[in-house]
Amino acid sequence: MSTKKHGGSKPLEKRSDKDFNIILDSSEVGGIPVEVVGIGELVVTSGEIVVCDPLAIPDMPPLQPAIPPGKYPVTLHVAKTRYSGNRNALARLVISDKRAVKWVMALGDGEEAAELEEDEYFGFPVDAGVGGFFDREAGVEYLEFIEKFMEKRPAGNIYDDLFYDEFRKNAMDPEDPVDSGAWVNYTLPSGVRNITMFHSGYGDGFYPAYWGMTADDEIVSLVIDFQVLLNPDEDD
């Protein structure tokens, strides 16, 4: 996307025009049922969170600011659409049980909200149909792990040779060969760090993330908007 600079006064933060609490608090949005799926915790060691497509583009820079190290739940908010089946609408990293009152675009190093026009946003590209959260240090370990894993399988790929089976472990119906599972929470070889990944809405694209914040700017969550719900032209 274009992020050319513009003259004039521009805000230092960019807020979503969506209230994601509508999805987080509801069992139905716009007539579409919404199911909450917990996928376990994310171990955060450095506090720097990466959002990316872990299968195709895992080396994205972390978001700013950092959050306190710890273990944080990850939830998926699944739209059960009429024509397209189950689609992950939001992925949420739960940092606090406090309620967000505003949603501020999460930016990486060098990205500035003042560069954006009203209908523009920063985000991350998806080319393998998945998004994910992980800590920056987990990302370093993950890249090293992929390199060593694929050295033994030069003609293969990381999804077919490893993560297909990991996704299948979380299939809603393990007996259904079409149900390949919608998420993975994978512990890396160190046994300390992990990565999460999950299907990205309707597939490949470019998706934004937003910090959920209180009125006094405390960060309480991080969400990825897969642009399935709360869109003016959405269809179930």
Backbone bond lengths (Angstrom), bond angles and torsions (degrees), N, CA, C in turn:
res aa  C-N    CA-C-N  psi(-1)  N-CA   C-N-CA  omega(-1)  CA-C   N-CA-C  phi
1 M - - - 1.449 - - 1.511 110.21 -
2 S 1.310 116.00 156.08 1.456 120.30 178.64 1.512 110.53 -79.33
3 T 1.333 115.73 134.88 1.464 120.27 177.45 1.519 108.94 -131.27
4 K 1.320 117.03 40.88 1.460 120.33 -178.99 1.528 110.21 -65.69
5 K 1.313 116.50 149.18 1.451 121.25 -179.70 1.521 110.30 -79.41
6 H 1.316 114.82 150.18 1.450 120.66 -179.18 1.523 108.91 -128.10
7 G 1.308 115.35 153.30 1.450 119.31 177.34 1.516 111.30 -78.92
8 G 1.325 116.22 172.14 1.452 121.11 178.45 1.510 112.04 88.74
9 S 1.323 115.34 175.77 1.456 121.15 -177.71 1.514 110.20 -83.07
10 K 1.333 116.56 128.74 1.458 121.75 178.65 1.524 108.26 -129.49
11 P 1.348 118.78 150.27 1.462 120.52 -178.85 1.521 111.79 -67.52
12 L 1.344 115.76 152.00 1.459 121.63 178.80 1.524 111.53 -81.79
13 E 1.321 117.61 -11.49 1.454 120.86 174.85 1.522 108.62 -134.19
14 K 1.321 115.61 153.80 1.459 120.61 178.66 1.520 108.04 -121.31
15 R 1.310 116.07 121.07 1.451 120.97 -178.18 1.528 110.38 -96.85
16 S 1.324 115.10 149.32 1.455 119.99 174.60 1.526 109.65 -70.33
17 D 1.323 115.36 145.48 1.463 118.75 173.48 1.526 110.88 -85.38
18 K 1.334 116.98 1.95 1.462 122.11 175.69 1.531 109.43 -101.77
19 D 1.310 116.61 144.66 1.459 121.44 170.33 1.516 107.21 -99.54
20 F 1.325 116.56 100.20 1.461 120.03 -175.81 1.521 112.73 -68.21
21 N 1.331 118.34 -13.40 1.453 119.89 173.95 1.524 111.38 -60.69
22 I 1.324 117.05 -27.06 1.464 120.26 177.79 1.526 109.89 -60.30
23 I 1.330 116.96 -39.59 1.467 121.12 177.83 1.519 110.29 -76.98
24 L 1.339 116.59 -44.41 1.464 120.61 -175.17 1.526 112.48 -64.57
25 D 1.333 116.29 -31.16 1.467 120.72 -174.04 1.520 114.05 -96.15
26 S 1.328 117.64 -5.43 1.460 119.57 -166.81 1.519 112.05 -116.66
27 S 1.324 115.17 150.81 1.461 121.41 171.88 1.517 111.15 -96.82
28 E 1.348 115.81 -3.96 1.458 120.74 177.72 1.522 108.62 -153.62
29 V 1.316 116.92 133.86 1.464 122.14 178.46 1.526 108.54 -130.82
30 G 1.312 116.31 118.76 1.456 119.82 179.66 1.509 113.27 59.52
31 G 1.319 116.63 33.48 1.453 121.23 -179.62 1.521 114.27 82.87
32 I 1.337 117.44 0.16 1.466 121.68 -179.33 1.523 108.76 -103.19
33 P 1.337 119.57 121.14 1.462 121.08 177.31 1.529 111.13 -61.39
34 V 1.328 116.04 144.12 1.465 122.49 179.17 1.524 108.63 -124.99
35 E 1.313 116.38 127.17 1.463 122.83 178.54 1.523 109.22 -112.61
36 V 1.335 116.81 137.58 1.459 122.25 177.09 1.523 108.77 -96.83
37 V 1.323 116.33 127.26 1.462 122.19 179.66 1.524 108.41 -121.51
38 G 1.308 116.89 117.34 1.461 120.69 174.13 1.512 110.33 -83.97
39 I 1.324 117.03 132.84 1.471 119.79 -177.20 1.527 111.52 -116.61
40 G 1.327 116.72 20.93 1.452 120.44 178.24 1.516 112.49 95.94
41 E 1.321 115.46 -165.02 1.455 120.71 -175.65 1.529 111.40 -107.05
42 L 1.329 114.98 154.04 1.456 122.36 170.98 1.522 108.16 -103.80
43 V 1.325 116.51 127.13 1.456 121.49 176.23 1.526 108.55 -83.65
44 V 1.322 116.25 121.63 1.463 122.60 -177.79 1.514 108.09 -113.80
45 T 1.330 116.80 113.37 1.460 121.19 -176.11 1.525 112.85 -103.99
46 S 1.327 116.96 -41.96 1.467 119.94 179.55 1.526 111.71 -90.17
47 G 1.329 116.54 -23.42 1.459 121.42 -174.38 1.511 113.57 89.92
48 E 1.326 118.12 -8.72 1.461 122.61 -179.25 1.526 108.91 -94.78
49 I 1.327 116.44 117.30 1.460 121.66 -173.36 1.523 110.47 -99.58
50 V 1.317 115.04 133.54 1.462 122.75 175.61 1.521 108.09 -105.77
51 V 1.323 116.86 133.60 1.468 121.79 167.47 1.524 106.92 -116.79
52 C 1.333 115.46 131.80 1.470 118.33 -174.40 1.516 109.31 -169.34
53 D 1.324 115.52 -179.51 1.462 123.82 166.70 1.525 105.97 -92.46
54 P 1.337 118.75 102.48 1.463 120.46 -173.88 1.517 114.58 -68.03
55 L 1.329 117.92 -18.11 1.459 120.29 -179.67 1.521 112.47 -87.21
56 A 1.333 117.26 -36.07 1.463 120.33 -174.12 1.517 113.38 -107.14
57 I 1.354 117.84 -36.73 1.465 120.87 -173.54 1.538 108.02 -138.26
58 P 1.333 117.81 69.21 1.466 120.12 -172.99 1.521 115.22 -81.13
59 D 1.320 118.44 -7.50 1.463 120.59 -172.00 1.531 112.34 -102.05
60 M 1.335 116.84 38.69 1.459 120.92 175.94 1.531 109.99 -74.27
61 P 1.341 117.99 149.97 1.465 120.18 178.07 1.523 110.38 -72.57
62 P 1.331 117.80 154.96 1.466 120.60 -179.87 1.519 112.08 -72.10
63 L 1.320 114.86 160.59 1.449 122.09 176.29 1.519 110.69 -79.86
64 Q 1.308 114.68 161.13 1.457 121.14 175.45 1.540 108.37 -120.29
65 P 1.343 117.78 143.55 1.456 128.62 0.20 1.528 111.40 -85.17
66 A 1.320 115.44 177.45 1.459 121.00 173.49 1.528 109.55 -77.47
67 I 1.328 115.70 157.01 1.456 121.82 175.48 1.527 108.50 -111.92
68 P 1.322 119.30 164.16 1.469 120.00 179.72 1.530 111.62 -62.76
69 P 1.325 118.96 139.29 1.462 120.33 174.35 1.526 110.97 -57.46
70 G 1.311 115.62 151.48 1.458 120.81 -179.55 1.512 110.35 161.84
71 K 1.320 115.63 -164.28 1.462 122.54 175.74 1.525 107.99 -119.94
72 Y 1.334 116.31 126.54 1.453 120.99 -172.83 1.531 110.86 -127.19
73 P 1.346 117.06 133.87 1.467 119.64 177.78 1.528 111.86 -64.85
74 V 1.327 114.79 149.07 1.458 122.15 174.06 1.527 107.78 -121.45
75 T 1.331 116.42 129.87 1.454 120.75 178.25 1.523 110.17 -125.50
76 L 1.316 115.02 147.84 1.454 122.67 172.69 1.517 108.37 -110.36
77 H 1.322 115.88 138.19 1.449 121.32 178.26 1.524 106.31 -113.11
78 V 1.332 114.34 105.53 1.456 122.99 -165.28 1.523 110.19 -99.80
79 A 1.324 115.91 119.83 1.459 121.48 174.92 1.526 108.61 -83.31
80 K 1.312 116.01 123.25 1.464 121.34 -179.16 1.533 107.80 -95.78
81 T 1.343 114.17 80.48 1.457 120.10 -171.75 1.534 111.82 -75.21
82 R 1.316 114.78 155.52 1.463 120.58 -176.55 1.520 111.66 -71.59
83 Y 1.331 117.03 -41.23 1.461 120.04 -171.56 1.529 113.85 -105.19
84 S 1.326 117.14 -19.96 1.471 119.84 -174.95 1.518 113.53 -116.82
85 G 1.328 117.54 9.10 1.456 120.34 177.95 1.518 112.36 72.82
86 N 1.315 116.17 -159.53 1.466 121.77 -178.88 1.519 110.14 -76.29
87 R 1.344 115.54 129.44 1.463 121.06 -179.48 1.529 108.91 -134.29
88 N 1.330 116.67 127.98 1.455 120.22 175.71 1.524 109.50 -66.36
89 A 1.324 116.18 115.12 1.459 120.62 -178.95 1.524 111.32 -89.87
90 L 1.323 116.27 -42.41 1.462 122.41 177.77 1.514 109.41 -135.07
91 A 1.311 116.12 143.75 1.466 122.45 164.43 1.522 106.47 -114.89
92 R 1.322 116.63 134.89 1.464 120.34 -173.10 1.519 111.11 -130.68
93 L 1.316 115.31 128.82 1.459 122.71 169.68 1.526 106.42 -97.16
94 V 1.323 116.75 115.56 1.464 121.70 -173.42 1.524 108.72 -91.20
95 I 1.307 116.30 107.49 1.462 122.14 -175.92 1.517 111.01 -93.11
96 S 1.318 117.55 -31.30 1.463 123.45 -179.94 1.517 108.15 -149.89
97 D 1.336 116.60 158.02 1.460 119.62 176.42 1.524 112.29 -85.64
98 K 1.335 117.09 3.48 1.459 120.37 176.51 1.533 109.90 -72.49
99 R 1.317 115.43 155.81 1.459 121.09 -176.44 1.528 110.36 -90.22
100 A 1.316 115.88 133.80 1.467 120.73 175.13 1.519 109.62 -77.44
101 V 1.318 115.88 141.51 1.470 120.89 175.36 1.527 110.98 -114.00
102 K 1.330 116.99 -7.37 1.461 120.41 175.32 1.523 108.64 -150.65
103 W 1.314 115.29 156.14 1.456 122.62 -176.52 1.522 107.97 -125.45
104 V 1.334 115.44 111.35 1.459 122.47 -172.69 1.527 109.21 -109.52
105 M 1.325 116.88 130.92 1.456 120.73 -177.40 1.519 111.24 -56.37
106 A 1.328 115.74 129.91 1.458 122.00 178.10 1.525 108.99 -82.33
107 L 1.322 116.63 127.54 1.460 121.90 -174.34 1.513 111.23 -115.94
108 G 1.320 115.64 148.25 1.449 121.93 172.98 1.519 110.98 -93.47
109 D 1.310 115.79 177.74 1.457 121.31 -179.21 1.532 110.10 -59.32
110 G 1.328 116.53 129.81 1.451 121.76 178.00 1.514 114.82 87.59
111 E 1.331 117.99 -7.95 1.455 120.93 178.04 1.533 109.21 -91.73
112 E 1.307 116.11 136.01 1.460 121.28 -178.29 1.524 109.40 -131.13
113 A 1.324 115.68 131.36 1.462 120.33 179.76 1.520 111.59 -59.09
114 A 1.340 117.13 -30.82 1.459 121.07 -177.74 1.526 112.76 -65.19
115 E 1.334 117.18 -14.96 1.459 119.95 179.26 1.533 112.89 -80.37
116 L 1.324 117.34 -12.31 1.451 120.79 -169.20 1.520 112.74 -95.83
117 E 1.328 115.01 141.72 1.451 120.57 168.06 1.530 108.25 -79.92
118 E 1.311 116.49 172.38 1.461 121.17 -173.20 1.519 112.09 -57.38
119 D 1.334 118.17 -39.19 1.458 121.31 -175.35 1.522 112.97 -98.10
120 E 1.331 118.56 11.65 1.465 121.97 179.22 1.525 110.18 -101.55
121 Y 1.325 114.94 158.74 1.462 119.09 175.71 1.524 109.76 -154.60
122 F 1.323 114.93 154.53 1.453 121.15 169.07 1.525 108.02 -89.50
123 G 1.313 115.50 152.97 1.454 119.98 179.07 1.514 109.56 -170.47
124 F 1.324 115.16 -155.97 1.462 119.31 -179.93 1.529 109.56 -132.44
125 P 1.330 116.91 145.26 1.458 120.32 -179.28 1.524 111.64 -82.20
126 V 1.321 115.27 144.03 1.464 122.59 175.26 1.521 108.40 -119.61
127 D 1.328 115.96 126.27 1.463 121.05 -178.76 1.524 112.41 -127.38
128 A 1.360 116.74 -2.94 1.464 120.46 178.12 1.522 111.23 -125.30
129 G 1.328 116.28 15.81 1.456 120.30 174.56 1.506 115.72 76.53
130 V 1.357 117.65 15.87 1.461 119.91 179.65 1.521 110.26 -138.21
131 G 1.327 114.48 154.46 1.458 122.39 167.92 1.512 108.55 -122.71
132 G 1.334 116.31 175.18 1.457 118.10 179.53 1.509 112.79 -169.51
133 F 1.328 114.62 160.96 1.460 123.51 170.75 1.517 108.41 -112.70
134 F 1.333 117.28 139.20 1.460 119.99 163.69 1.518 109.66 -159.31
135 D 1.327 115.45 161.22 1.461 121.38 176.21 1.532 109.71 -74.42
136 R 1.314 116.16 149.96 1.471 120.29 -179.52 1.528 111.40 -54.59
137 E 1.332 117.89 -42.47 1.463 120.01 -179.05 1.527 111.04 -67.46
138 A 1.321 117.22 -34.53 1.462 120.07 174.37 1.525 110.21 -64.56
139 G 1.337 116.22 -36.50 1.456 120.04 178.27 1.515 112.29 -62.67
140 V 1.324 116.89 -39.54 1.472 120.50 177.04 1.526 109.87 -62.14
141 E 1.337 116.18 -46.63 1.458 119.66 179.39 1.523 111.23 -64.69
142 Y 1.329 116.86 -38.48 1.461 121.51 -179.54 1.526 111.40 -63.34
143 L 1.336 118.11 -42.79 1.463 120.92 178.91 1.523 110.87 -63.69
144 E 1.319 117.33 -40.57 1.463 120.70 177.15 1.524 110.74 -65.05
145 F 1.322 115.92 -40.15 1.459 121.43 178.58 1.520 111.12 -62.60
146 I 1.338 117.46 -46.37 1.469 121.02 179.63 1.523 110.42 -59.69
147 E 1.327 116.24 -44.66 1.466 119.64 -178.25 1.520 111.22 -59.77
148 K 1.336 117.35 -46.39 1.466 120.78 -179.26 1.525 111.21 -68.16
149 F 1.337 116.15 -39.91 1.459 120.71 -179.67 1.526 110.88 -62.01
150 M 1.339 117.05 -44.23 1.451 120.38 -175.40 1.522 113.01 -80.65
151 E 1.329 118.09 -16.06 1.464 119.81 173.37 1.526 110.64 -59.46
152 K 1.330 116.26 -30.20 1.465 121.06 -179.67 1.526 111.77 -87.38
153 R 1.331 116.62 -9.23 1.465 120.87 -177.21 1.535 109.29 -136.73
154 P 1.309 118.19 62.32 1.474 120.44 -173.18 1.523 113.93 -60.96
155 A 1.321 118.04 -21.29 1.467 120.43 -179.05 1.526 111.83 -98.84
156 G 1.325 117.63 2.89 1.457 120.65 -175.37 1.517 112.66 -102.69
157 N 1.328 115.41 -165.21 1.461 121.27 172.22 1.522 108.58 -146.86
158 I 1.335 116.02 157.30 1.457 121.46 -170.04 1.521 111.89 -66.84
159 Y 1.334 117.99 -29.94 1.465 119.12 179.59 1.526 110.78 -71.87
160 D 1.332 117.33 -54.23 1.460 120.23 -177.32 1.520 111.68 -62.48
161 D 1.332 116.92 -38.34 1.454 120.87 -172.32 1.521 114.31 -87.21
162 L 1.335 117.61 -12.99 1.464 119.45 -178.58 1.524 112.33 -142.31
163 F 1.320 117.25 -58.78 1.457 118.58 -165.55 1.524 114.25 -79.46
164 Y 1.333 118.93 -17.13 1.463 118.81 173.40 1.525 109.82 -57.78
165 D 1.319 116.44 -47.97 1.468 120.24 -179.89 1.519 111.48 -67.32
166 E 1.334 118.00 -33.95 1.459 120.62 178.29 1.527 110.79 -66.83
167 F 1.326 117.45 -41.62 1.464 120.59 175.84 1.528 110.79 -63.30
168 R 1.332 116.83 -41.21 1.459 120.62 -177.76 1.529 111.72 -61.45
169 K 1.320 117.61 -28.33 1.465 120.50 178.26 1.525 111.65 -61.18
170 N 1.335 116.57 -23.46 1.459 121.01 -177.35 1.528 112.44 -111.16
171 A 1.323 116.00 22.13 1.457 119.68 174.93 1.521 110.19 -65.10
172 M 1.332 117.52 141.98 1.456 120.79 177.36 1.520 110.58 -67.29
173 D 1.335 116.52 -33.48 1.460 121.81 177.47 1.528 108.39 -129.47
174 P 1.337 117.94 92.45 1.471 120.74 -176.84 1.525 113.84 -59.03
175 E 1.344 117.10 -20.49 1.459 119.79 -179.70 1.522 112.42 -83.14
176 D 1.325 116.83 -11.40 1.458 121.14 -179.08 1.528 109.41 -91.48
177 P 1.335 118.26 112.68 1.472 120.12 -177.42 1.523 113.23 -65.41
178 V 1.329 117.67 -18.33 1.457 120.85 179.11 1.531 111.05 -80.91
179 D 1.335 117.48 -23.85 1.462 121.78 -178.80 1.529 108.67 -81.58
180 S 1.327 115.81 98.57 1.469 120.45 -176.52 1.517 112.58 -91.76
181 G 1.338 116.98 5.24 1.459 119.47 -179.20 1.516 111.20 84.93
182 A 1.340 116.25 149.72 1.464 120.30 -173.40 1.509 113.66 -113.25
183 W 1.353 118.10 -2.86 1.465 118.53 -177.42 1.518 111.09 -160.03
184 V 1.339 113.85 162.44 1.463 122.96 176.00 1.524 108.07 -142.76
185 N 1.317 116.27 138.05 1.460 122.69 167.94 1.524 105.27 -122.79
186 Y 1.329 116.16 101.41 1.465 121.59 -166.13 1.525 111.11 -109.73
187 T 1.316 115.51 123.55 1.461 121.10 176.98 1.527 109.27 -83.92
188 L 1.314 116.26 127.75 1.464 122.07 -177.78 1.524 110.67 -77.43
189 P 1.346 117.77 165.88 1.464 120.59 -173.07 1.522 115.47 -56.16
190 S 1.331 118.93 -26.22 1.462 120.18 178.44 1.518 112.12 -63.10
191 G 1.345 115.66 -22.44 1.453 120.29 -176.60 1.513 113.45 78.55
192 V 1.329 117.09 2.65 1.464 122.30 -177.87 1.523 110.54 -108.79
193 R 1.323 116.79 -51.58 1.465 121.49 -173.65 1.523 110.39 -96.06
194 N 1.315 114.91 159.18 1.463 120.13 178.24 1.517 110.09 -143.79
195 I 1.322 114.99 166.80 1.458 121.95 173.51 1.520 108.11 -128.90
196 T 1.322 116.18 151.89 1.456 120.62 173.60 1.520 108.41 -117.82
197 M 1.311 114.98 149.52 1.462 120.13 172.85 1.518 108.54 -150.36
198 F 1.319 115.70 152.68 1.460 121.13 -174.06 1.518 109.20 -158.91
199 H 1.316 115.79 154.19 1.469 120.19 -179.77 1.521 110.15 -59.40
200 S 1.327 115.66 143.74 1.462 121.89 -172.16 1.529 111.09 -104.05
201 G 1.310 116.25 85.17 1.459 120.44 173.82 1.512 112.92 53.32
202 Y 1.324 116.42 -116.10 1.462 121.61 178.77 1.527 112.31 -95.29
203 G 1.342 117.19 12.29 1.458 119.53 174.41 1.510 113.48 116.85
204 D 1.330 115.45 -142.67 1.459 121.24 -175.94 1.530 110.62 -64.71
205 G 1.327 114.51 151.82 1.454 119.55 -179.58 1.519 110.43 163.96
206 F 1.322 114.75 -152.03 1.464 121.69 -176.72 1.523 106.68 -139.19
207 Y 1.335 117.29 116.57 1.459 120.83 -166.85 1.527 111.64 -124.37
208 P 1.333 116.75 139.23 1.466 120.54 178.34 1.525 112.39 -92.86
209 A 1.326 114.99 158.63 1.463 122.39 172.75 1.526 108.31 -122.20
210 Y 1.323 115.66 150.15 1.462 120.94 -177.28 1.524 110.29 -135.43
211 W 1.332 115.07 138.61 1.459 120.75 169.90 1.526 108.65 -79.59
212 G 1.323 117.14 129.46 1.448 121.26 168.54 1.521 108.25 -86.11
213 M 1.333 116.80 127.59 1.461 121.19 -171.88 1.521 110.83 -132.14
214 T 1.331 115.34 150.57 1.458 121.13 173.74 1.528 109.02 -80.51
215 A 1.326 115.34 177.25 1.465 120.07 -179.72 1.517 112.14 -63.77
216 D 1.347 117.01 -27.13 1.462 119.81 178.33 1.526 112.24 -99.38
217 D 1.348 116.15 24.21 1.470 123.97 170.48 1.532 114.33 70.45
218 E 1.315 117.74 22.85 1.464 119.74 171.96 1.523 108.94 -80.23
219 I 1.328 117.38 129.93 1.460 121.94 178.81 1.524 109.27 -78.33
220 V 1.329 116.58 125.25 1.459 120.47 -177.61 1.528 112.39 -119.75
221 S 1.323 118.21 -13.17 1.454 120.33 178.09 1.520 110.31 -164.63
222 L 1.314 114.12 166.26 1.464 121.88 173.35 1.518 106.32 -133.17
223 V 1.332 116.82 126.98 1.460 119.83 179.46 1.517 110.14 -122.31
224 I 1.325 115.23 146.44 1.465 122.62 167.79 1.514 106.67 -104.16
225 D 1.322 116.65 125.65 1.459 122.23 178.25 1.522 108.68 -94.92
226 F 1.325 115.95 109.27 1.460 120.33 178.18 1.527 112.58 -87.62
227 Q 1.319 116.12 10.85 1.465 122.66 168.01 1.530 112.97 58.81
228 V 1.322 114.40 40.34 1.451 121.51 176.73 1.529 111.12 -97.83
229 L 1.340 116.65 -36.63 1.458 122.45 -177.50 1.518 111.13 -119.08
230 L 1.339 114.35 161.08 1.457 123.35 177.68 1.531 112.59 64.65
231 N 1.329 115.63 27.60 1.458 120.98 175.48 1.530 109.24 -102.47
232 P 1.321 118.72 137.93 1.472 120.18 -177.87 1.506 114.21 -57.04
233 D 1.358 117.57 -31.20 1.462 120.10 -175.67 1.517 112.83 -108.12
234 E 1.358 116.79 19.91 1.453 119.17 -176.28 1.520 111.28 -66.35
235 D 1.324 114.21 150.94 1.451 121.19 179.29 1.515 106.97 -134.14
236 D 1.318 117.76 135.34 1.465 119.76 -179.65 1.533 111.50 -88.71
